[in-house]
Structures are given as C-alpha cells and as structure tokens.
Amino acid sequence: MSMPMTQHTRPAVPVLLASVMLGLMTGSAWGAPSGLSVVAGEVSASGLGSKKVTIQQATAHAVLHWREFNLAHDEVAQFIQPNSSAIALNRIFDVNPSQIFGRLEANGHVILLNPNGVMFGPTAQVNVGSLTASSLHLSTENFLAGRLHFEGPATSGPVKNAGAIEAAAGGIYLLAPNVENSGVITAKDGQITLAAGSTVYLSDRPDGRGLLVEVKAPAGQAGNLKDLIAEGGGITLAGPKAAALPSRVASSIRKDWRRPTARANETA
C-alpha cells in the first residue's frame, strides 16, 4: 500500500532507503503474529498483534491458521502446551516468507508451515521442545492421525536459519526444496534434520531411521554453513545436493554416540 506524498526531494531518498534496510536487518518491518483461527484442538491466545503473544494449548494436538506469523527482534511468541509430546501445527497464509527475528518459546513441538518460506534471522532465539519449519504442506487428517507426511511443489519457498535454534528434549527439522543453515542449531538428545525435497515422511524416532525424502527439485540443496550440535542425538542432511558435514560439526559433539551423516541420494 502506497502513501500519498505532498513533495519529493532527492536528499530524502537515501534516508528513506536506509531506514527500510535497517528495518529489514532488524526484523522491525514485520508485526507480531496475527489473524489467528483455531481449526482443531482447544487453544486460547492473548496479546495478538502485540510484542508478546501467548498461545495456551489444552489438547495434545492443535491446528492453527495465521494470516501472518512474524517476530521482530523485540517480540516473543510463547506456546504453553500440556507436555513435551504436545504438537501445535501452525499454517501461515502470508504472501511473504515468515520472518522470525525475535523469540519463539515452547515446551512442546511447534510446526511452522508457510509455502513461501520460513526465515530465522540472526537475532532469532528459538527455545522449544521440538521444532519443524517447512514450506511443504501437511494435511490436517495426516497430522491428527500422527502421520507427518509433508509434500509440496518444487517451487515452494526456502527455509533458512541464521539465528539460534535449540530443542530441549526433541528434534529440529527444517524441510523445504532448499534448506540453509548459517546459524547454530542445537538438539542435545534429539535429531537434527535438514531435508531438501518436495516430499518428506518424517519419523520421530531419535535415530532418524524412518526418514524418507523424495526429491523432485533437481536444484534442491541441504547445506550446513555453521554449527549443528547434537551431543546425544543424530544429524542428517538429506537432498540431491547435501553438503558435506564440516569437521567442526563432528567436533562439536562431545560423544560420538551416533555418527553424523550427509545423504545425497534421492531417497534418504
């Protein structure tokens, strides 16, 4: 939406552009999560549109629809769930990728789905039981039946992390045709999976067995550019161009209980 202006002066243009770029870098150009509707489960929310949004989940499974789900660097979204096994599926109907620059907190499993992509900025602080971020689709029927079957077109947006994501007790799964990590991902006792593909069958087994990635995007890539830490868990990169795990990933695991793996075959 454009705003009417009474005059235009050239000196103001660089200032305006600088302000816009600063907003993009800090995440302040986006508002807090808004436009919530509950599709399944028992959920209440407070603080919508403010700097702190609290989602209270009373059932083991919940399906939520959002008009947009973004967090600026000074904003917080907190999920209070019955236990660490509870899962909240969040579908986001934004024409833009979701931009997470603030804090996302949960004691259970949070799934963020945005077909245009999910971006965790350098100021993002994610502390959850488990996290799945994807641009692929997961049907309500499959979700409520416990089938984590994600699929979507090869043109689905990317999932990128430049911040700090930590799972207290579960796993962290980034699923999209293109997945990148330039931040720090930590799952001390769980599975870290970066899967680049258009169809992913996700298993919650701690050893990662049962993970199936069907690659239909020839240019898809699962790349690690910084730190993946799973002290007592496992690490998997899956996709047609799965990047080799750098030595610092292996060295950041105190005990080699499970060897980190990079998978580049079409079905991983």
MIMI-331805 format. One record per residue: residue in one letter; y negated, z negated, x negated of N, C-alpha, C in turn. Coordinates in pm, whole numbers, padded with zeros to 5 digits, always signed. Example, Ala and Ser with C-alpha at 12.3 -4.5 7.8 and 13.67 -1.06 7.14 Angstrom:
2
A+00569-00780-01319+00450-00780-01230+00330-00780-01320;S+00225-00708-01285+00106-00714-01367-00003-00787-01290;
***
This chain:
268
M+00119+00000-00085+00000+00000+00000-00123+00000-00088;S-00218+00093-00064-00337+00102-00145-00451+00028-00080;M-00540-00024-00161-00655-00099-00112-00780-00015-00132;P-00870-00011-00027-00992+00067-00041-01081+00008-00148;M-01145+00097-00224-01236+00052-00328-01371+00119-00307;T-01477+00047-00322-01611+00099-00298-01665+00173-00418;Q-01614+00146-00536-01661+00215-00654-01554+00219-00760;H-01566+00315-00846-01470+00331-00956-01547+00336-01086;T-01513+00255-01180-01578+00258-01311-01471+00264-01418;R-01488+00346-01514-01386+00364-01618-01355+00237-01696;P-01452+00153-01727-01420+00031-01802-01323-00060-01731;A-01318-00052-01596-01231-00144-01521-01086-00100-01527;V-01060+00028-01557-00923+00078-01554-00833+00011-01655;P-00872+00001-01784-00786-00069-01880-00759-00214-01841;V-00859-00281-01784-00841-00420-01743-00738-00429-01632;L-00748-00336-01535-00654-00335-01425-00512-00308-01474;L-00498-00208-01563-00365-00178-01616-00308-00294-01695;A-00391-00361-01771-00345-00476-01848-00297-00586-01756;S-00368-00607-01646-00329-00711-01551-00195-00679-01486;V-00176-00551-01452-00050-00511-01391+00064-00530-01489;M+00047-00489-01615+00152-00502-01714+00185-00648-01741;L+00082-00734-01743+00107-00875-01764+00188-00931-01650;G+00158-00888-01529+00234-00934-01414+00379-00891-01421;L+00404-00767-01466+00540-00719-01478+00617-00796-01583;M+00552-00832-01692+00619-00902-01802+00655-01044-01763;T+00571-01110-01684+00596-01249-01650+00672-01264-01520;G+00687-01154-01445+00758-01163-01319+00668-01208-01206;S+00538-01224-01228+00449-01275-01125+00412-01171-01022;A+00456-01045-01043+00423-00940-00948+00511-00947-00825;W+00613-01032-00824+00704-01039-00712+00697-01176-00647;G+00719-01176-00515+00718-01302-00443+00855-01365-00440;A+00862-01484-00383+00988-01558-00373+01079-01492-00269;P+01208-01530-00265+01299-01475-00166+01244-01490-00025;S+01257-01384+00054+01202-01386+00190+01281-01293+00279;G+01259-01307+00411+01326-01221+00508+01473-01253+00521;L+01507-01381+00543+01646-01425+00549+01703-01414+00689;S+01826-01364+00697+01905-01373+00820+02048-01412+00782;V+02108-01501+00861+02243-01551+00834+02343-01468+00913;V+02434-01404+00844+02533-01317+00907+02661-01393+00937;A+02701-01482+00847+02823-01561+00865+02806-01694+00795;G+02870-01797+00850+02862-01930+00792+02750-02014+00851;E+02743-02136+00805+02642-02230+00852+02545-02258+00738;V+02422-02209+00754+02323-02215+00647+02186-02248+00704;S+02113-02331+00632+01973-02357+00666+01891-02336+00539;A+01765-02300+00556+01680-02273+00441+01542-02331+00462;S+01480-02372+00354+01343-02424+00360+01264-02367+00244;G+01133-02357+00263+01045-02309+00158+01043-02160+00139;L+01089-02084+00239+01091-01939+00225+00951-01886+00198;G+00939-01802+00097+00811-01746+00061+00727-01835-00028;S+00777-01957-00058+00703-02050-00145+00763-02047-00285;K+00711-02134-00371+00758-02135-00510+00896-02199-00525;K+00943-02274-00424+01079-02326-00428+01147-02304-00295;V+01255-02230-00300+01336-02201-00182+01467-02278-00195;T+01502-02354-00092+01627-02430-00092+01716-02378+00018;I+01839-02342-00018+01938-02291+00078+02049-02393+00087;Q+02066-02450+00203+02169-02552+00226+02287-02485+00296;Q+02401-02481+00228+02521-02417+00282+02621-02523+00323;A+02664-02520+00450+02754-02623+00501+02899-02575+00511;T+02923-02445+00498+03057-02390+00510+03104-02335+00375;A+03235-02315+00363+03291-02268+00236+03245-02128+00201;H+03223-02044+00303+03176-01907+00282+03054-01883+00367;A+02959-01810+00312+02839-01774+00386+02795-01634+00344;V+02745-01560+00443+02691-01426+00416+02546-01425+00459;L+02457-01394+00364+02314-01396+00390+02255-01258+00361;H+02161-01217+00447+02087-01094+00424+01942-01129+00393;W+01887-01065+00290+01749-01088+00248+01672-00956+00249;R+01547-00964+00291+01460-00848+00278+01429-00824+00130;E+01406-00931+00057+01388-00922-00088+01428-01055-00150;F+01475-01048-00274+01516-01169-00345+01468-01155-00488;N+01348-01207-00513+01286-01204-00645+01238-01344-00680;L+01229-01373-00809+01178-01501-00854+01082-01478-00971;A+00957-01518-00954+00862-01515-01064+00896-01628-01161;H+00831-01630-01276+00868-01725-01382+00852-01870-01339;D+00766-01898-01238+00743-02035-01195+00806-02065-01059;E+00902-01982-01019+00967-02000-00888+01113-02040-00903;V+01164-02110-00800+01300-02164-00803+01372-02131-00673;A+01497-02089-00682+01586-02076-00568+01706-02166-00593;Q+01728-02261-00503+01837-02357-00521+01935-02347-00405;F+02063-02328-00438+02170-02327-00339+02242-02462-00348;I+02243-02533-00237+02318-02658-00228+02442-02630-00144;Q+02558-02633-00210+02682-02590-00146+02782-02705-00137;P+02880-02694-00046+02973-02805-00025+03047-02850-00151;N+03083-02755-00236+03154-02786-00360+03149-02664-00451;S+03211-02673-00566+03205-02565-00665+03284-02441-00621;S+03372-02457-00521+03450-02343-00471+03379-02265-00362;A+03271-02319-00310+03196-02252-00203+03128-02127-00258;I+03120-02024-00174+03062-01896-00216+02955-01852-00116;A+02842-01809-00168+02735-01752-00086+02715-01607-00126;L+02744-01516-00034+02724-01373-00057+02584-01336-00008;N+02501-01288-00099+02362-01254-00068+02343-01104-00082;R+02322-01035+00031+02292-00893+00028+02141-00875+00034;I+02089-00792-00053+01944-00775-00066+01908-00631-00031;F+01819-00616+00068+01784-00484+00120+01645-00442+00073;D+01624-00454-00054+01496-00418-00114+01506-00275-00169;V+01398-00198-00158+01398-00063-00214+01386-00066-00366;N+01357-00184-00420+01344-00202-00564+01455-00294-00616;P+01482-00292-00744+01578-00389-00801+01527-00531-00782;S+01617-00625-00769+01579-00766-00764+01538-00810-00904;Q+01427-00882-00912+01372-00926-01039+01378-01079-01045;I+01463-01131-01133+01479-01275-01147+01415-01318-01279;F+01297-01380-01270+01227-01430-01389+01218-01583-01387;G+01256-01645-01274+01247-01789-01261+01382-01856-01269;R+01399-01965-01194+01521-02046-01200+01607-02023-01076;L+01734-01998-01099+01833-01988-00993+01936-02096-01017;E+01953-02186-00919+02041-02300-00935+02142-02306-00821;A+02264-02346-00853+02368-02361-00750+02482-02443-00807;N+02548-02518-00722+02666-02592-00765+02795-02516-00734;G+02783-02404-00660+02898-02321-00628+02880-02181-00682;H+02941-02085-00614+02941-01945-00655+02834-01870-00576;V+02744-01804-00645+02641-01722-00582+02666-01576-00618;I+02669-01490-00516+02684-01347-00536+02553-01280-00494;L+02493-01204-00583+02372-01128-00554+02406-00980-00555;L+02385-00912-00442+02413-00770-00431+02286-00695-00393;N+02244-00605-00478+02131-00518-00449+02167-00379-00499;P+02180-00281-00409+02222-00147-00452+02128-00080-00551;N+02004-00130-00558+01907-00073-00652+01905-00146-00787;G+01987-00250-00799+02000-00318-00927+01953-00463-00924;V+01992-00537-01025+01952-00677-01043+01910-00694-01188;M+01789-00746-01207+01735-00765-01341+01702-00913-01363;F+01757-00970-01469+01722-01106-01510+01629-01095-01630;G+01504-01138-01611+01403-01125-01715+01419-01227-01826;P+01339-01216-01931+01351-01306-02046+01320-01452-02015;T+01251-01479-01903+01221-01618-01865+01319-01671-01761;A+01419-01592-01724+01516-01635-01623+01602-01749-01676;Q+01622-01850-01592+01710-01962-01622+01807-01977-01505;V+01932-01941-01526+02032-01945-01420+02134-02051-01453;N+02147-02150-01367+02246-02257-01384+02324-02269-01254;V+02447-02222-01255+02527-02213-01134+02670-02257-01162;G+02749-02273-01053+02891-02293-01072+02955-02164-01120;S+02925-02054-01047+02967-01919-01085+02861-01821-01037;L+02856-01704-01101+02759-01603-01061+02822-01465-01067;T+02797-01387-00961+02828-01245-00961+02700-01171-00926;A+02658-01078-01010+02542-00995-00982+02588-00850-00988;S+02557-00774-00883+02611-00639-00876+02522-00548-00792;S+02532-00419-00819+02467-00319-00734+02570-00249-00645;L+02694-00297-00650+02800-00242-00567+02809-00316-00434;H+02885-00261-00341+02896-00318-00206+03023-00401-00193;L+03014-00511-00123+03128-00595-00087+03120-00620+00063;S+03220-00574+00137+03215-00587+00282+03233-00731+00326;T+03176-00765+00440+03191-00900+00495+03337-00930+00522;E+03410-00832+00573+03552-00851+00605+03631-00888+00481;N+03613-00812+00374+03685-00842+00250+03643-00977+00192;F+03514-01004+00196+03464-01130+00140+03523-01250+00212;L+03520-01248+00344+03572-01363+00420+03723-01377+00407;A+03791-01267+00373+03936-01271+00354+03973-01306+00210;G+03871-01326+00125+03897-01363-00013+03924-01246-00104;R+03896-01124-00058+03916-01004-00140+03783-00963-00200;L+03767-00982-00329+03643-00946-00396+03654-00803-00448;H+03640-00710-00355+03654-00567-00382+03516-00503-00373;F+03461-00467-00487+03326-00411-00494+03336-00261-00517;E+03255-00184-00444+03253-00041-00466+03118+00016-00424;G+03084+00129-00484+02958+00193-00453+02946+00324-00527;P+02838+00400-00501+02820+00528-00570+02786+00510-00717;A+02810+00614-00794+02780+00610-00937+02630+00601-00963;T+02551+00629-00859+02405+00623-00873+02349+00484-00844;S+02436+00388-00817+02388+00251-00794+02311+00201-00915;G+02217+00112-00891+02129+00063-00997+02202-00018-01103;P+02135-00044-01214+02196-00122-01322+02184-00272-01299;V+02263-00346-01372+02248-00491-01380+02218-00525-01525;K+02105-00592-01548+02062-00623-01684+02022-00769-01696;N+02061-00829-01806+02023-00967-01832+01949-00979-01965;A+01830-01038-01959+01754-01068-02080+01724-01217-02088;G+01777-01294-01993+01749-01436-01987+01868-01521-02027;A+01876-01641-01969+01984-01736-01999+02061-01764-01871;I+02187-01727-01870+02274-01748-01754+02387-01840-01796;E+02408-01947-01721+02513-02043-01755+02591-02083-01630;A+02722-02080-01642+02811-02124-01535+02874-02256-01575;A+02857-02358-01491+02904-02492-01525+03056-02502-01523;A+03120-02438-01426+03263-02456-01413+03339-02327-01389;G+03269-02220-01353+03337-02096-01318+03303-01982-01410;G+03294-01862-01353+03273-01743-01433+03140-01676-01405;I+03110-01576-01487+02989-01494-01471+03033-01349-01476;Y+02998-01274-01370+03043-01137-01356+02923-01046-01328;L+02899-00951-01416+02793-00852-01398+02862-00718-01376;L+02843-00660-01257+02920-00543-01215+02827-00434-01166;A+02832-00317-01227+02749-00204-01189+02792-00082-01270;P+02748+00038-01232+02778+00153-01316+02726+00138-01459;N+02614+00067-01475+02561+00037-01608+02523-00110-01615;V+02575-00179-01716+02552-00322-01734+02505-00346-01877;E+02400-00426-01890+02349-00458-02024+02317-00606-02035;N+02338-00661-02154+02301-00799-02182+02226-00807-02313;S+02102-00854-02305+02025-00880-02427+01984-01026-02431;G+02040-01106-02339+02012-01249-02333+02132-01330-02375;V+02144-01450-02320+02253-01540-02352+02330-01571-02224;I+02460-01548-02226+02547-01577-02112+02651-01679-02157;T+02660-01790-02084+02750-01899-02123+02838-01940-02005;A+02968-01940-02028+03064-01992-01931+03168-02069-02012;K+03145-02197-02031+03223-02275-02127+03372-02273-02098;D+03408-02282-01972+03550-02286-01938+03591-02174-01843;G+03505-02074-01828+03532-01967-01734+03535-01831-01800;Q+03536-01729-01715+03546-01591-01760+03408-01525-01756;I+03373-01453-01863+03253-01371-01865+03299-01226-01861;T+03253-01152-01760+03292-01013-01745+03170-00925-01725;L+03155-00826-01811+03056-00720-01794+03136-00594-01766;A+03136-00550-01639+03220-00437-01598+03133-00323-01549;A+03142-00208-01618+03066-00089-01581+03159+00007-01508;G+03136+00022-01379+03218+00111-01298+03165+00115-01157;S+03221+00203-01076+03178+00213-00937+03274+00145-00841;T+03389+00100-00892+03483+00023-00811+03540-00089-00897;V+03528-00211-00850+03577-00326-00925+03652-00419-00831;Y+03776-00449-00866+03853-00551-00795+03848-00676-00883;L+03786-00780-00832+03762-00897-00915+03861-01008-00885;S+03918-01062-00992+04008-01175-00980+03937-01300-01028;D+03966-01414-00966+03905-01539-01011+03997-01616-01105;R+04102-01550-01152+04190-01616-01249+04114-01639-01378;P+04125-01755-01438+04048-01785-01559+04078-01697-01677;D+04196-01633-01680+04228-01549-01795+04183-01405-01775;G+04123-01379-01658+04071-01245-01635+04177-01145-01591;R+04304-01183-01592+04410-01091-01551+04397-01064-01401;G+04418-00940-01365+04398-00901-01227+04266-00828-01209;L+04181-00825-01312+04057-00750-01307+04089-00602-01319;L+04046-00525-01220+04069-00382-01222+03935-00312-01207;V+03901-00225-01300+03777-00149-01296+03811-00001-01289;E+03773+00065-01181+03791+00209-01169+03659+00275-01200;V+03657+00356-01302+03534+00417-01349+03518+00557-01289;K+03408+00575-01216+03376+00706-01160+03241+00754-01210;A+03179+00674-01296+03049+00712-01352+03069+00745-01500;P+03075+00872-01536+03103+00908-01676+03008+00846-01777;A+02883+00822-01733+02785+00769-01828+02779+00617-01826;G+02868+00556-01749+02863+00411-01735+02883+00339-01867;Q+02819+00224-01882+02830+00152-02008+02823+00003-01985;A+02913-00072-02048+02907-00217-02051+02874-00254-02194;G+02752-00297-02216+02709-00322-02352+02660-00462-02372;N+02702-00525-02482+02653-00657-02519+02562-00642-02640;L+02440-00692-02627+02345-00681-02737+02309-00817-02794;K+02362-00923-02734+02327-01054-02789+02445-01149-02776;D+02430-01262-02704+02530-01368-02710+02609-01383-02580;L+02740-01386-02593+02831-01423-02485+02912-01541-02536;I+02906-01654-02466+02970-01777-02513+03067-01827-02409;A+03195-01832-02444+03299-01884-02355+03392-01969-02440;E+03355-02094-02458+03427-02180-02553+03574-02198-02518;G+03602-02215-02389+03741-02234-02350+03785-02130-02250;G+03709-02021-02238+03741-01917-02142+03766-01784-02208;G+03730-01675-02140+03756-01542-02193+03636-01452-02173;I+03630-01344-02252+03520-01248-02245+03579-01109-02232;T+03529-01033-02134+03577-00897-02114+03461-00802-02093;L+03459-00692-02170+03369-00581-02145+03457-00466-02098;A+03428-00412-01979+03512-00307-01922+03428-00190-01877;G+03471-00068-01915+03399+00051-01875+03433+00166-01968;P+03386+00288-01936+03419+00404-02020+03354+00400-02157;K+03246+00322-02171+03178+00311-02300+03157+00164-02332;A+03263+00086-02325+03250-00057-02353+03215-00077-02499;A+03103-00143-02522+03059-00165-02659+03150-00263-02730;A+03166-00244-02859+03247-00337-02938+03178-00472-02943;L+03257-00576-02940+03202-00710-02947+03155-00739-03089;P+03029-00774-03108+02982-00807-03242+03044-00938-03290;S+03045-00956-03421+03111-01073-03480+03049-01203-03432;R+02918-01203-03400+02855-01327-03360+02906-01377-03226;V+02961-01284-03142+03019-01329-03016+03144-01412-03044;A+03232-01359-03129+03354-01431-03161+03323-01562-03232;S+03224-01562-03321+03194-01682-03397+03127-01789-03311;S+03074-01749-03196+03011-01848-03110+03112-01922-03024;I+03239-01881-03032+03346-01950-02961+03409-02051-03057;R+03396-02175-03024+03441-02280-03117+03592-02278-03140;K+03665-02253-03032+03810-02248-03044+03857-02116-02983;D+03933-02039-03061+03978-01909-03017+04099-01924-02926;W+04075-01986-02808+04185-02007-02715+04226-01875-02650;R+04128-01792-02624+04157-01659-02573+04072-01560-02651;R+04133-01461-02700+04061-01365-02784+03968-01279-02697;P+03841-01268-02735+03751-01180-02662+03801-01036-02669;T+03782-00961-02560+03832-00825-02557+03725-00730-02510;A+03730-00607-02559+03645-00500-02509+03738-00390-02460;R+03718-00349-02336+03808-00250-02277+03729-00125-02243;A+03777-00010-02288+03705+00113-02264+03788+00216-02188;N+03906+00179-02144+03987+00272-02068+03940+00274-01922;E+03981+00373-01847+03928+00390-01713+03972+00281-01617;T+04087+00225-01638+04131+00112-01556+04154-00004-01650;A+04071-00109-01635+04080-00220-01729+04142-00339-01662;
***
